[in-house]
Amino acid sequence: MNDQDLLAYNRWAWNRQVEQGNRWTIPVSHEQVEAARRGEWEIYLTPTIPVPRGWFPPPGAEILCLASGGGQQGPLLAAAGYQVTVFDLSDAQLARDREVAEREGLHIRLVQGDMRDLSAFADESFDCIVHPVSNCFCPEVRPVWREAYRVLRRGGSLLAGFNNPAIYLFDASILWEQRRLEVRWKLPYDDLHGLTEAQKQECREKGIPLEFSHTYNDQIGGQLEAGFVLTGFYEDRNPPGEEVLSEYLPFYFATRAAKLQ
């Protein structure tokens, strides 16, 4: 599978996830939007811990929600007074944001594309980037960090969530379906080489996106190499009972990285 085939497949798979009601594709409610208009809001880079409010610029700032479609982060930030652009590979995910924007009278700019290529935006276009866990669906992350740095203004921040690379040591089907830990893979791991043809066919039948693990060197080192300075960090886990690994170690990390120059 070449790069374009992978993009086409993961776009299709996320469109299927929208049809199937994946929890990250469920738009926020009218009540949540009204609360955000009153200043009562929170968004998530990872499943359970809200992003600290101090990580955000003041309302009115321009925010890019990067690989962040689904009718969740973008609409709440727009209702809270930010100028919001949502960028996502999946047209169905973007349609969720359009649905909320039309329902609530919000202005949100929607752009479709690959998170590694932000050529639709000029240098220094945004004050903040919100990038929840999504680069696990991308085969390489250093281009994502470089592009994020380019389109941020000086003094701006990248708020990013990503998977703990250690989770990919374990057989995913056993981890999620049997709630048992079985070490199977060397790191870094990717579904293109790790899955059997039968497993890939099952993914196609179920509309499951293909995933890629990324090293700390690429996730953290890549941000630093791009020019960012890390200014915030936290760990997160899945809700209790969802899978067994979170009982032993954090499943996710979140970083705040600033563009100072």
KOLMAR-970779 format. One record per atom (N, C-alpha, C): x, y, z. Coordinates in steps of 0.001 Angstrom, whole numbers, padded with zeros to 6 digits, always signed. Atoms other than C-alpha are relative to their C-alpha. Example, Ala and Ser with C-alpha at 12.3 -4.5 7.8 and 13.67 -1.06 7.14 Angstrom:
BEGIN
+000890-001190+000000;+012300-004500+007800;+000900+001200+000000;-000820-001190-000060;+013670-001060+007140;-000770+001090+000730;
//
This chain:
BEGIN
+000856-001189+000000;+000000+000000+000000;+000893+001240+000000;-000799-001219+000035;+001560+003299-001073;-000653+001088+000840;+000462-001057-000887;+001117+006600+000735;-001399+000492-000355;+001314-000491+000418;-001854+007761-001315;-001097-001025+000269;+000969+001055-000307;-003587+004416-000922;-000313-000020+001495;+000205-000033-001452;-003061+004633+002843;-000903+001160+000392;+000844-001157-000298;-004545+008136+002980;-001452-000277-000394;+001360+000287+000474;-007538+007016+000922;-000682-001017+000908;+000596+001016-000865;-008056+003971+003114;-000387+000589+001350;+000324-000534-001329;-007861+005824+006441;-001095+001055-000066;+001135-000932+000175;-010142+008554+005118;-001306-000782-000066;+001205+000831+000107;-012678+005893+004127;-000335-000630+001339;+000249+000678-001275;-012250+004072+007454;-000583+000963+001023;+000561-000960-000957;-012889+007215+009486;-001411+000434-000408;+001383-000251+000421;-015949+007926+007373;-000913-001123+000494;+000760+001131-000534;-017120+004452+008367;-000164+000114+001511;+000099-000179-001448;-016347+005214+012013;-001105+000994+000350;+001093-000951-000221;-018715+008178+011758;-001339-000721-000124;+001243+000754+000195;-021449+005885+010401;-000279-000921+001181;+000142+000959-001084;-020815+003448+013253;-000124+000652+001372;+000204-000687-001269;-020997+006104+015959;+001177-000047+000944;-001195-000113-000839;-017401+006085+017204;-000142+001206+000920;+000251-001059-000986;-017395+008206+020383;+000690+001317-000356;-000689-001233+000392;-014944+010710+018827;-000624+000625-001232;+000707-000566+001156;-017424+011372+016009;-001396+000492+000388;+001320-000417-000472;-020446+012291+018167;+000020+001502+000288;-000055-001450-000199;-021146+016045+017934;-000444+000414+001402;+000406-000545-001294;-021477+018126+021081;-001460+000451-000063;+001416-000336-000090;-024963+018975+022262;-000216+001507-000003;+000375-001415-000099;-026813+022291+022185;+000331+000538+001384;-000273-000436-001372;-026451+022458+025963;+001488+000248+000223;-001441-000217-000119;-022664+022088+025717;+000440+001277-000699;-000332-001234+000729;-022475+024860+023153;-000450+001226+000782;+000491-001133-000793;-024612+027167+025301;+000880+000234+001218;-000901-000144-001146;-022383+026456+028295;+001316+000636-000431;-001251-000581+000502;-019298+027275+026199;-000152+001491-000256;+000241-001428+000221;-020863+030604+025272;+000031+000775+001317;-000050-000638-001318;-021082+031334+028997;+001389-000120+000630;-001345+000178-000533;-017422+030432+029428;+000203-001295+000748;-000083+001282-000706;-018120+026954+030830;+000275-001105-001029;-000340+000977+001024;-016254+024567+028573;+001307-000695+000340;-001262+000715-000061;-013504+021977+028390;+000096-000881-001231;-000219+000907+001121;-011972+020001+025555;+001091-000994+000390;-000886+001111-000338;-009859+016868+025450;+000974-000268-001139;-001014+000512+000918;-006605+015910+023754;+000117-001515+000131;-000041+001415-000369;-006832+012471+025424;-001350-000342+000634;+001382+000364-000329;-009864+010507+026670;-000621+000591+001254;+000695-000296-001251;-010450+011547+030283;+000406+001297+000708;-000468-001200-000701;-008415+014599+031392;-000177+001228-000883;+000160-001205+000811;-009525+018026+030124;+001296+000797-000082;-001184-000839+000194;-006856+020339+028733;-000052+001154+001002;+000007-001133-000934;-005822+022899+031383;-000381+001295-000708;+000462-001247+000624;-007539+026208+030653;+001159+000962-000235;-001141-000886+000158;-004222+028011+031122;+000852-000286-001218;-000745+000313+001218;-002868+026288+028026;-000510+000778-001209;+000616-000671+001146;-005175+028353+025777;+000283+001498+000008;-000077-001460+000073;-004745+031915+024526;-001356+000610+000345;+001290-000636-000290;-007469+034468+025324;-000982-000169-001160;+000994+000046+001076;-010753+034290+023369;+000266+001074-001044;-000292-000882+001120;-010543+035920+019968;+001192-000470-000804;-001175+000522+000691;-007335+034098+019083;-000428-000969-001103;+000260+000921+001109;-007131+032013+015904;+000557-001380+000335;-000375+001365-000375;-007069+028262+016581;-000195-000935-001181;+000099+001079+000976;-006359+025396+014193;-000234-001305+000744;+000267+001332-000543;-007989+022111+015219;+000528-001001-001027;-000755+000795+000972;-005534+019753+013494;-000315-001482+000137;+000443+001402-000026;-006777+016271+012557;-000981-000186+001142;+000849-000158-001187;-009566+017155+014961;-001463+000182-000367;+001412-000067+000351;-012872+016774+013130;-000837-000861+000917;+000901+000821-000794;-015922+015179+014672;-001066+000783+000741;+001047-000800-000632;-018029+018090+015893;+000154+000157+001485;-000223-000098-001437;-016422+018300+019324;+000855+001218+000359;-000873-001097-000425;-013374+020521+019934;-000303+001307-000726;+000190-001216+000783;-013969+022973+017093;-001216+000810+000393;+001185-000764-000367;-017562+023936+017909;+000060+000606+001399;-000085-000559-001349;-016870+024368+021622;+000936+001200+000038;-000929-001124+000036;-013882+026612+020930;-000614+001193-000728;+000667-001095+000711;-015907+028638+018424;-001043+000658+000893;+001012-000551-000907;-018711+029032+020955;+000642+000784+001137;-000709-000696-001078;-016130+030133+023528;+000630+001308-000464;-000471-001299+000486;-015149+033034+021288;+001266-000026-000827;-001205+000100+000826;-012204+031714+019267;-000357-000006-001483;+000130+000131+001446;-011736+031971+015495;+000576-001359-000381;-000365+001410+000089;-011636+028310+014551;+000049-000490-001445;-000127+000777+001229;-010390+026317+011571;+000161-001466+000388;-000129+001441-000239;-010908+022540+011611;+000578-000640-001257;-000694+000668+001108;-008551+020474+009428;-000032-001492+000265;+000112+001443-000216;-009191+016752+008953;+000029-000723-001340;-000039+000828+001205;-008675+013955+006435;-001383-000481-000404;+001306+000617+000232;-012222+012626+006782;-001072+001042-000285;+001078-000934+000330;-015004+014490+005008;-001208-000220+000901;+001120+000257-000905;-017549+012777+007266;+000243+000626+001370;-000335-000667-001252;-015715+014063+010350;-000226+001505-000127;+000223-001434+000219;-015732+017577+008903;-001488+000316-000081;+001447-000214+000085;-019443+017182+008195;-000623+000099+001384;+000486-000123-001372;-019973+016713+011934;+000183+001427+000513;-000224-001387-000424;-018421+020130+012575;-000943+000950-000731;+000929-000835+000762;-020517+021654+009797;-001409-000112+000583;+001328+000240-000590;-023624+020091+011353;-000206+000854+001249;+000134-000782-001228;-022979+021739+014729;+000031+001494-000306;-000104-001417+000341;-021961+025053+013171;-001315+000530-000549;+001275-000437+000569;-025185+025251+011173;-001103-000026+001044;+001026+000125-001042;-027307+024105+014109;+000077+001131+001013;-000208-000964-001073;-025786+026641+016510;+000360+001404-000485;-000350-001320+000521;-025014+029563+014206;+001445+000390+000280;-001417-000233-000253;-021240+029210+014646;+000747+000147-001321;-000853-000107+001190;-018583+030269+012152;+001243-000854+000215;-001159+000884-000055;-016047+027479+011622;+000466-000244-001433;-000580+000288+001308;-013722+027180+008641;+000391-001468-000041;-000270+001426+000137;-013441+023577+007403;+000930-000240-001187;-000971+000298+001051;-010458+022295+005415;+000351-001485+000061;-000320+001425+000050;-009811+018722+004274;+001426-000207-000482;-001346+000285+000462;-006312+017288+003966;+000779-000906+000929;-000963+000840-000710;-003324+015311+005220;+000694+000846+001060;-000576-000787-001092;-002006+016471+008624;+001477+000331-000209;-001412-000282+000284;+001550+016383+007239;+000184+001151-000967;-000076-001020+001042;+000732+019000+004610;-001015+001107+000286;+000871-001133-000320;-000669+022330+005791;+000222+001157-000984;-000282-001027+001008;+000139+024165+002552;-001217+000864-000308;+001190-000843+000157;-003438+025473+002537;+000093+001267+000840;-000123-001132-000918;-002262+027908+005253;+001357+000677-000158;-001235-000779+000081;+000315+030677+005108;+000801-000137+001285;-000828-000041-001207;+003196+030962+007546;-000655+000884+001052;+000455-000786-001145;+002212+032231+010999;-001468+000426-000126;+001436-000266+000173;-001554+031926+010465;-000807-000149+001287;+000794+000343-001176;-002615+030722+013931;+000734+000331+001298;-000546-000256-001334;-002142+031520+017606;+000114-001278+000825;+000019+001243-000778;-002799+027970+018821;-000418-001138-000923;+000405+001208+000712;-003051+024445+017407;-000460-001030+001024;+000548+001067-000842;-005225+021781+019050;+000053-001290-000811;-000281+001222+000760;-004090+018308+017947;-000204-001223+000898;+000264+001158-000860;-005816+015494+019880;+000574-001276-000605;-000589+001267+000449;-004670+011869+019591;-000484-000337-001411;+000337+000316+001390;-004596+011257+015842;+001225-000342-000825;-001152+000279+000853;-001013+011004+014622;+000368-001482-000018;-000169+001452+000097;-001183+007252+015303;-000565-000537-001312;+000536+000406+001300;-003039+007110+011965;+000852+000533-001150;-000895-000604+000981;-000147+008818+010167;+001339-000745+000043;-001227+000796-000030;+003009+006917+009107;+001232+000748+000477;-001150-000782-000458;+005354+009773+010048;-000495+001283+000658;+000502-001152-000747;+005021+012600+012560;+000896+001235-000075;-000864-001182+000040;+008049+014852+012109;-000491+001059-000989;+000576-001020+000866;+006428+016555+009078;-001177+000736+000642;+001125-000632-000697;+003372+017222+011265;+000521+001109+000910;-000554-001004-000911;+005503+019041+013852;+000593+001178-000773;-000602-001095+000781;+007389+021029+011194;-001069+000915-000572;+001073-000813+000561;+004197+022175+009533;-000734+000786+001088;+000647-000701-001109;+002614+023025+012880;+000831+001205+000419;-000877-001115-000373;+005613+025171+013752;-000090+001123-001028;+000040-001014+001070;+005461+026940+010396;-001260+000853+000063;+001249-000755+000085;+001797+027919+010599;-000360+000710+001309;+000230-000713-001261;+001975+029087+014240;+000696+001352-000003;-000641-001295-000215;+002672+032702+015091;+000982-000098+001162;-000928-000048-001129;+005511+033568+017431;-000777+000227+001285;+000738-000047-001253;+004328+033074+020979;-001164-000958+000044;+001101+000945+000053;+001784+030497+019838;+000364-001343+000593;-000218+001302-000638;+001341+027011+021265;-000666-001125-000778;+000534+001251+000537;+000807+023495+019965;-000411-000875+001176;+000526+000876-001046;-001412+021373+022250;-000274-001353-000654;+000044+001272+000716;-000951+017731+021259;-000196-001172+000943;+000151+001261-000705;-002133+014361+022501;+000486-001143-000878;-000461+001134+000791;-000592+011052+021438;+000097-001249+000870;-000068+001282-000686;-000392+007364+022317;+001371-000230+000614;-001248+000503-000567;+002237+005939+024631;+000551-001062-000959;-000519+000994+000945;+004535+004040+022227;+000001-001424+000552;-000096+001330-000598;+004721+001130+024691;-001245-000843-000238;+001221+000787+000168;+001112+000125+023997;+000092-000928-001207;-000083+000792+001221;+002140-001233+020606;+000879-001243+000148;-000686+001258-000276;+004264-003939+022217;-000965-001175+000021;+000970+001050-000307;+001057-005867+022851;-000932-000278-001177;+000973+000396+001012;-001292-007779+020585;-001305+000754+000252;+001137-000891-000221;-004119-005288+020102;-001317-000746+000160;+001280+000711-000092;-006922-007793+019574;-000154-000673+001359;+000055+000623-001323;-006043-009639+022782;-000169+001067+001080;+000085-001094-000973;-005620-006342+024658;-001431+000505+000139;+001327-000619-000041;-009045-004970+023716;-001126-001009+000161;+001106+000951-000012;-011156-008084+023243;+000058-000953+001192;-000134+000947-001104;-009759-010403+025939;+000499+000657+001285;-000519-000752-001134;-008377-007709+028281;+001172-000749+000641;-001171+000726-000447;-005120-009635+028496;+001218+000564-000708;-001223-000551+000562;-001526-008501+027927;+000873-001110-000570;-000888+000963+000643;+000522-010460+025431;+000991+000769-000873;-001023-000692+000772;+003802-008980+024207;+000207-000722-001321;-000103+000642+001314;+004068-009570+020463;+000948+000721-000946;-000678-000759+001048;+005776-006746+018556;+001239+000722+000502;-001100-000924-000223;+009084-004939+018397;-000459+001397-000426;+000352-001380+000332;+008881-001151+018237;+001063+000624-000889;+001361-000471+000251;+008213+000888+016230;-000815-001009-000810;+000934+000934+000614;+005157-001013+015029;-000878+000740-001006;+001053-000558+000850;+002787-000426+012114;-000868-001127-000537;+000971+001010+000440;-000340-002242+010942;+000304-000533-001393;-000276+000445+001364;+000885-002404+007340;+000883-001244-000004;-000914+001133-000053;+003630-004840+008311;-000357-000993+001114;+000308+000860-001129;+002210-006248+011553;-001206-000899-000215;+001221+000776+000182;-001212-007429+010456;+000148-001021-001116;+000073+000985+001076;-001764-010578+008438;-001011+000491-001041;+000961-000377+001034;-003731-010324+005205;-001429-000223+000481;+001338+000266-000533;-006711-011873+006989;-000419+001105+000972;+000308-001077-000940;-006495-009228+009733;-000252+001317-000727;+000235-001205+000796;-006238-006442+007149;-001381-000048-000648;+001325+000150+000588;-009325-007827+005452;-001083+000249+001045;+000958-000245-001086;-011124-007802+008802;-000125+001499+000280;+000032-001453-000174;-010135-004143+009222;-000844+000658-001083;+000779-000564+001102;-011590-003385+005792;-001488-000270+000199;+001411+000348-000192;-014812-005206+006629;-000633+000809+001122;+000522-000728-001162;-015192-003359+009942;+000228+001513-000079;-000282-001429+000114;-013930+000029+008757;+000938+000491+001085;-000952-000360-001053;-010990+000116+011195;+001211+000676-000628;-001174-000664+000568;-008239+002672+010428;+001282-000746+000341;-001307+000588-000251;-004641+001504+010175;+000821+000931+000884;-000752-000785-000977;-002310+002628+012975;+001501-000211-000138;-001464+000015+000012;+001402+003395+013370;+000488+000479+001361;-000605-000490-001237;+003448+003630+016552;+001099+000989-000354;-001081-000973+000199;+005919+006493+016909;+000837+000059+001270;-000907+000006-001138;+008945+006641+019165;-000092+001313+000776;-000154-001250-000744;+009510+009187+021928;+000909+000952-000760;-000925-000830+000764;+012316+010411+019719;-000739+000799-001069;+000776-000705+001020;+009785+011302+017024;-001079+000887+000613;+001082-000781-000600;+006980+012501+019306;+000532+001220+000765;-000549-001092-000803;+009011+014590+021775;+001196+000635-000713;-001162-000518+000708;+012311+014904+019941;-000376+000717-001274;+000450-000649+001234;+010448+015782+016759;-000535+001397+000237;+000481-001343-000324;+008708+018719+018426;+001177+000939+000284;-001159-000828-000322;+012018+019991+019800;+000801+000319-001259;-000739-000207+001238;+013742+019532+016443;-000685+001039-000894;+000741-000969+000815;+010985+021550+014759;+000182+001421+000505;-000221-001329-000559;+011837+024459+017072;-000821+000307+001232;+000855-000233-001162;+009279+024072+019856;+000761-000116+001316;-000455+000145-001374;+009960+024457+023566;-001162-000565+000803;+001078+000618-000774;+007929+022149+025827;-000281+000811+001254;+000387-000819-001146;+005985+024108+028437;-001089-000641+000843;+001019+000689-000783;+003407+021587+029671;-000078-001456-000381;+000050+001448+000248;+002857+017831+030003;-000954-000650+001003;+000729+000859-000929;+000407+015321+031475;-000240-001368-000632;+000295+001361+000421;-000450+011615+031265;-001496-000259+000139;+001408+000373-000122;-003859+009998+030773;-000140-001495-000286;+000315+001409+000193;-005450+006553+030709;-001409-000121-000550;+001373+000247+000414;-008583+005010+029272;-000897-000134+001220;+000916+000178-001128;-011702+004880+031463;+000139-001389+000605;-000126+001305-000672;-011670+002044+034035;-000832-001079-000687;+000696+001134+000580;-012579-001314+032581;+000011-000067-001509;+000042+000001+001467;-012101-000333+028937;+001038-000946-000592;-001055+000943+000381;-008817-002224+028515;+000937-000135+001198;-000746+000326-001209;-006354-003749+030956;+001310+000782+000138;-001328-000612-000065;-003126-001914+030070;+000008+001279+000831;+000066-001244-000757;-004278+001359+031634;+000055-000221+001506;-000154+000301-001422;-004252-000407+034995;+001472-000017+000415;-001428+000129-000290;-000460-000588+034695;+000835+001209-000424;-000796-001141+000473;+000764+002461+032774;-000882+000963-000773;+000804-000961+000752;-000473+005647+031098;-000080-000387-001473;+000249+000368+001391;-001982+004993+027689;+000272+001171-000942;-000116-001209+000813;-001666+008605+026471;+000859+001052+000692;-000708-001170-000494;+000447+011728+026842;-000547+001236-000697;+000354-001276+000617;-000319+015387+026178;+001106+000993+000268;-001050-000990-000136;+002152+018192+025590;-000507+001375-000428;+000159-001379+000468;+002030+021958+025338;+001376+000462-000432;-001289-000402+000562;+004824+023252+023089;-000142+001399-000588;+000080-001406+000413;+005527+026932+022440;+000979+000309-001122;-000871-000560+001040;+006947+028674+019381;+000457+001366+000512;-000492-001221-000615;+009125+031340+020953;+000694+000941-000969;-000722-000845+000959;+011021+032608+017905;-000630-000071-001382;
//
